[in-house]
Every structure is written in C-alpha cells, then in structure tokens.
C-alpha cells in the first residue's frame, strides 16, 4: 500500500471514529435527558398494552374516535385508582395531625392492653410491656423511647412523601398510556422496532411481548389488586386500625408472589385479642379464606400457555422495588417476565432451526 492510500485509509478511519463518538454522545445525552421519565414512560407503555383490547372494543362502539376513547379510559383510571390513593394520603396526613394536636394538648390516652397480648408468640411479653408503659404514663414512655419514636416519625413522613411522589408518577404514566392508545400506528411501530432488532422473527417476538405483558398484568398484578381490596375491606369491617395500610402490604406481597397470610395472620391475632371468640372466629375464617382467592383467580386471568415461573416474577418485582421504589415493584415483574419469555423463545427458535 502506497503512502497516499495509507493516508486516505487513516483519514477515513478517523472520520468514522469521530462520527461514531459523536453518535454515541448524542445517544447518551438523549438517554440522560429521558432518564427521569424512563419509569413512568415504561409503566405508561405497559398500561397501554394491557388496555389495548379494551380500548379497541370501546373505540369500535364509539365509531372510531380514538381521542374520545382514550380520554374515557384515562378518566376512568383516575377515578378508580388515583382519587382513592390521594384520599388515603390525605387521611394519613390528617390522622398524624390529629395525633400531634392531642399530644400538644395533653389529651392523648392509650387504652391498656388485654392480658391475652402476653400470650402472643415470641413478641407478646415485649409488646405488652411497651403497651402498658404508654398506657400508664405516656409522657414518661415518650421520653424513654424518644429516639425510636423520632426515627419512626421520620419514616412515616418519608413514606407519605414517597407515596405522594409515586401517585404523581402513576398519574403521569396514565396520561402517557392515554396518548399511546390514541396515537395511530403505535402497534405497527412496536413491531417495526422488534423486526429491526431481531430480523424476520421480530413480529412474532413483538406479539409474544404483548401477550406476556397482558398475562402478567392480569394474572399477577390484577389478582394481587383484587385480593388486596377484599382483604382491606374485611380488615376495615373488622375494625382493624389502618386497614388501608395492611391492604397495601397485601398488595405488595401479592405482586411479589408471597402469601398475604404474612399480614393476615397478625391481623387475625389482633382481632382475637380485642373481640369475643365468636366474632373473632368469623372474621378469621373470612380473612383466611380470602387469602386463597388468588388460587382461583390466577388460572382464570393469567390465561393458558403462560410459562413465566414464580421465581422470575418474584426477582423482577423485588429488584424493581429495591432499585426504583414502589412503581418498580410492578414494572420489574413485567420487564423481567418479558425478558424471560423472549429469551426462552429465542433459545427454542434456534433449537428448532437446527
């Protein structure tokens, strides 16, 4: 190779390298700008895919009016989910305010614990002693546990703030889902992206990802939500304090594929400690039976042919919750399930071709 050809090759290599670097910087900059919106956009896309069949039915009934159909779905979601969530936050804030006012006025009193509390396994005697100290002399008990109460109060305040932020992000996600549903060509764009990345099998993988989203959304999140609502209502009717919080914990456990009995059993123990034997037994039976609702609903809502193992859903929801908070609990389970299904389909496709 002569010197002229060598210089030309070097020049071409330098130009290509500079272009690649600039392209990489542009892509990285775009991702950096979109990073704060990544989770709500992802959650909005998941909601849009899950509601797509319902959207098409309503749109056909309305005579092909996508914007009106999308608006109806968005408003319905806001009414069903967001409004009660905001009311929950307001109720929690009001209760904290009332508690602080009673403490300032010296009118806060705590009833003494029932003797049966001492018989609770492992923690009964400790809880009975702390409860008794607050019941007999609340000011002294507050001084004794000042550090622990300050930490607990800070944790409660942070929980309320985090819940408010999560509600706002979910509100944004619902709006994004409405825009995606109303935009024509979204489904074709999804298939084009998969085809561009995966070649001829892209359309099949796109359909698989959509079916996985709907399956996990209905069979995992939907079942967990229904079960949490049932348990929360039973907790409230049974007179359990802060029933909404225990219902939310049941929702979290349901999404993570853990049994809600981890919450319902302590609640049943509390009910027995404050009510007579007959009513306690009635509520215990209802609450325990409600803990098995998922075994009935999952085969119905999850659909046939779903092969996502429970471990995949658990790891996805746990990892999402640890990295991105409450919304990650849902998006993590769905994203990891999609990855698992696509990976297994890719492996099986290669084997069949061989």
C-alpha positions in Angstrom: 0.0 0.0 0.0 1.5 3.4 -1.0 1.6 6.4 1.2 -1.3 8.1 -0.5 -3.6 5.1 0.1 -2.4 4.8 3.6 -3.2 8.4 4.4 -6.6 8.0 2.8 -7.3 4.9 4.9 -6.2 6.7 8.1 -8.3 9.7 7.3 -11.4 7.6 6.6 -10.8 5.7 9.9 -10.5 8.9 11.9 -13.7 10.3 10.3 -15.7 7.1 11.0 -14.4 7.1 14.6 -15.3 10.8 15.1 -18.8 10.1 13.7 -19.3 7.1 16.0 -18.1 9.1 19.0 -20.5 11.9 18.2 -23.4 9.5 17.6 -22.6 7.8 20.9 -22.5 11.1 22.7 -25.8 12.1 21.2 -27.5 8.8 22.2 -26.0 9.0 25.7 -27.2 12.6 26.0 -30.7 11.7 24.9 -30.9 8.8 27.4 -29.6 11.1 30.1 -32.4 13.6 29.4 -35.0 10.9 29.3 -33.7 9.1 32.4 -36.0 10.9 34.9 -39.0 9.9 32.7 -37.9 6.3 32.0 -40.0 4.6 34.6 -43.3 6.5 34.0 -42.9 6.1 30.3 -42.2 2.4 30.7 -45.2 2.0 33.0 -47.4 4.0 30.6 -46.4 1.7 27.8 -47.3 -1.4 29.9 -50.7 0.1 30.8 -51.3 0.9 27.1 -50.5 -2.7 26.0 -52.6 -4.1 28.8 -55.6 -1.9 28.0 -55.3 -2.2 24.2 -58.1 -4.9 23.8 -60.5 -2.8 26.0 -59.5 0.3 24.0 -60.3 -1.3 20.7 -63.7 -2.5 21.9 -64.8 0.9 23.2 -63.4 2.6 20.1 -65.5 0.4 17.9 -68.6 1.1 19.9 -67.9 4.9 19.6 -67.4 4.7 15.9 -63.6 5.0 15.7 -63.0 8.0 17.9 -59.5 7.3 19.4 -59.1 10.6 21.3 -62.5 10.3 23.0 -62.0 6.6 23.8 -58.5 7.3 25.3 -59.9 10.2 27.3 -62.7 8.0 28.7 -60.2 5.3 29.7 -57.8 7.8 31.3 -60.6 9.5 33.3 -61.9 6.1 34.5 -58.4 5.1 35.7 -58.0 8.4 37.5 -61.4 7.9 39.2 -60.8 4.3 40.2 -57.2 4.4 41.3 -55.7 7.9 41.7 -58.6 9.6 43.6 -58.7 6.9 46.4 -54.9 7.0 46.6 -54.9 10.7 47.2 -57.7 10.3 49.7 -55.5 7.8 51.5 -52.6 10.2 51.7 -54.9 12.9 53.0 -56.4 10.6 55.6 -52.9 9.6 56.8 -51.8 13.2 57.0 -55.0 14.2 58.9 -54.5 11.3 61.4 -50.9 12.4 62.0 -52.1 16.0 62.5 -54.8 15.0 65.0 -52.3 12.8 66.9 -49.9 15.7 67.2 -52.7 18.1 68.4 -53.8 15.6 71.1 -50.2 15.2 72.2 -49.7 19.0 72.5 -52.9 19.4 74.5 -52.1 16.5 76.8 -55.3 14.7 75.9 -53.7 11.7 74.2 -54.6 8.5 76.0 -53.9 4.9 75.1 -56.1 2.1 76.5 -54.4 -0.7 78.4 -53.6 -3.9 76.6 -55.6 -7.0 77.0 -54.0 -9.8 79.1 -54.1 -12.1 76.1 -51.4 -10.0 74.4 -48.8 -11.6 76.7 -49.6 -15.0 75.2 -48.6 -13.9 71.6 -45.7 -16.0 70.3 -42.2 -14.6 70.6 -43.1 -10.9 71.0 -46.1 -11.0 73.3 -44.4 -10.1 76.5 -42.3 -7.3 75.0 -45.3 -5.7 73.3 -47.3 -6.0 76.5 -44.6 -4.2 78.5 -44.2 -1.3 76.0 -48.0 -1.0 75.5 -48.5 -0.9 79.3 -45.9 1.8 79.8 -47.6 4.0 77.2 -51.0 3.3 78.8 -50.0 4.1 82.3 -47.8 7.2 81.8 -47.5 8.3 78.2 -45.2 11.3 78.9 -42.6 9.1 80.6 -42.8 6.5 77.9 -42.3 9.1 75.2 -39.2 10.3 77.0 -37.9 6.7 77.3 -38.5 5.9 73.6 -37.7 9.4 72.3 -35.0 8.2 69.8 -37.1 5.3 68.5 -40.2 7.5 68.1 -38.3 10.2 66.3 -37.0 7.6 63.8 -40.5 6.1 63.4 -42.0 9.6 62.8 -39.3 10.3 60.2 -40.0 7.0 58.5 -43.8 7.7 58.4 -43.2 11.2 57.0 -40.9 9.8 54.3 -43.5 7.1 53.5 -46.2 9.8 53.0 -43.9 11.8 50.7 -42.8 8.8 48.8 -46.4 7.7 48.3 -47.3 11.2 47.1 -44.5 11.0 44.6 -45.5 7.6 43.4 -49.1 8.7 42.9 -47.9 11.7 40.8 -45.7 9.4 38.7 -48.5 7.0 38.2 -50.8 9.9 37.2 -48.2 10.8 34.6 -48.0 7.2 33.4 -51.7 7.0 32.9 -51.6 10.2 30.8 -48.8 8.7 28.7 -50.8 5.5 28.3 -53.7 7.5 27.0 -51.5 9.3 24.5 -50.1 6.0 23.3 -53.6 4.5 22.9 -54.9 7.5 21.0 -51.8 7.6 18.6 -52.4 5.7 15.4 -49.6 3.4 14.4 -48.3 2.6 17.9 -48.7 -1.2 17.4 -47.0 -1.1 14.0 -44.1 0.9 15.5 -43.6 -1.7 18.1 -43.4 -4.5 15.5 -41.1 -2.4 13.3 -38.7 -2.0 16.3 -38.7 -5.7 17.0 -38.2 -6.5 13.4 -35.4 -4.1 13.0 -33.6 -5.6 16.0 -34.4 -9.3 15.7 -35.0 -9.6 11.9 -37.7 -11.9 10.4 -38.8 -13.1 13.8 -39.4 -9.6 15.1 -43.2 -9.6 14.6 -43.5 -12.9 16.5 -41.4 -11.6 19.4 -43.5 -8.4 19.4 -46.7 -10.4 19.8 -45.1 -12.5 22.5 -44.0 -9.5 24.5 -47.5 -8.0 24.3 -49.2 -11.3 25.4 -46.7 -11.6 28.3 -47.5 -8.1 29.4 -51.2 -8.8 29.4 -50.8 -12.1 31.1 -48.6 -10.9 33.9 -50.7 -7.7 34.4 -53.9 -9.7 34.7 -52.6 -12.8 36.4 -50.2 -11.2 38.8 -50.9 -7.6 39.4 -54.7 -7.9 38.7 -55.1 -10.8 41.1 -52.9 -9.1 43.8 -55.0 -6.0 43.5 -58.4 -7.8 43.8 -57.1 -9.9 46.7 -55.8 -6.8 48.5 -59.1 -5.0 48.0 -61.0 -7.9 49.5 -58.7 -8.2 52.5 -58.6 -4.4 53.0 -62.4 -4.3 53.1 -62.5 -7.2 55.6 -59.9 -5.5 57.8 -61.9 -2.3 57.8 -65.2 -4.1 58.6 -63.5 -6.0 61.4 -62.3 -2.7 62.9 -58.6 -3.2 62.4 -56.8 0.2 62.7 -55.2 1.5 59.5 -56.8 -1.2 57.4 -55.7 0.5 54.2 -52.0 0.2 55.1 -52.4 -3.6 55.8 -54.3 -3.9 52.5 -51.4 -2.2 50.7 -48.9 -4.6 52.3 -51.1 -7.5 51.0 -50.9 -5.9 47.5 -47.1 -5.7 47.7 -46.8 -9.3 48.9 -49.2 -10.5 46.1 -47.2 -8.8 43.4 -44.0 -10.4 44.8 -45.8 -13.8 44.8 -45.7 -14.1 48.5 -48.7 -15.3 50.6 -50.8 -12.5 52.1 -51.1 -14.6 55.2 -47.8 -12.9 56.3 -50.1 -9.9 57.0 -53.5 -11.5 57.7 -52.2 -13.9 60.5 -51.0 -11.0 62.7 -54.3 -9.2 61.9 -56.3 -12.2 63.0 -54.3 -12.4 66.2 -55.1 -8.8 66.9 -58.8 -9.4 66.2 -58.9 -12.2 68.7 -57.3 -10.0 71.3 -59.9 -7.3 71.0 -63.1 -9.2 70.2 -65.1 -12.1 71.6 -64.5 -15.6 70.4 -67.4 -16.0 68.0 -66.8 -12.7 66.1 -63.1 -13.3 66.1 -63.6 -16.7 64.6 -66.0 -15.4 61.9 -63.5 -12.7 60.8 -60.6 -15.1 61.0 -62.4 -17.6 58.7 -63.3 -14.9 56.2 -59.8 -13.4 56.2 -58.1 -16.7 55.8 -60.4 -17.9 53.0 -59.7 -14.6 51.2 -56.0 -15.4 51.3 -56.7 -18.3 48.9 -58.6 -16.2 46.3 -55.5 -16.0 44.1 -55.6 -19.7 43.6 -59.0 -19.3 41.9 -58.3 -16.1 40.0 -54.9 -16.9 38.6 -55.9 -19.7 36.3 -58.8 -17.6 35.1 -56.9 -14.3 34.5 -53.4 -15.5 33.7 -54.5 -17.4 30.6 -53.4 -20.6 29.2 -49.9 -21.1 27.9 -48.2 -18.7 30.3 -44.9 -20.1 31.3 -43.4 -17.4 33.5 -42.1 -19.1 36.7 -43.0 -17.6 40.0 -39.3 -17.1 40.8 -38.9 -14.8 37.8 -41.9 -12.6 38.9 -40.5 -12.5 42.4 -37.0 -11.5 41.4 -38.3 -8.9 39.0 -40.7 -7.3 41.5 -38.1 -7.4 44.3 -35.3 -6.0 42.1 -37.6 -3.3 40.7 -38.7 -2.3 44.2 -35.1 -2.1 45.5 -33.9 0.0 42.6 -36.8 2.3 41.6 -39.3 2.1 44.5 -43.0 1.3 44.6 -43.6 1.5 40.8 -40.6 -0.7 40.2 -42.5 -3.4 42.1 -44.8 -3.7 39.1 -42.6 -2.7 36.2 -39.8 -5.0 37.4 -42.0 -8.1 37.4 -43.3 -7.3 33.9 -40.0 -6.4 32.4 -38.2 -9.5 33.7 -41.1 -11.7 32.6 -40.9 -10.2 29.1 -37.1 -10.8 29.1 -37.6 -14.4 30.3 -40.2 -15.2 27.6 -38.2 -13.6 24.8 -35.0 -15.4 25.9 -36.8 -18.8 26.1 -38.5 -18.2 22.7 -35.1 -17.2 21.2 -33.5 -20.4 22.5 -36.3 -22.6 21.3 -36.3 -20.9 17.9 -32.6 -21.7 17.5 -33.0 -25.3 18.5 -35.9 -25.8 16.1 -33.9 -24.4 13.2 -31.0 -26.8 14.0 
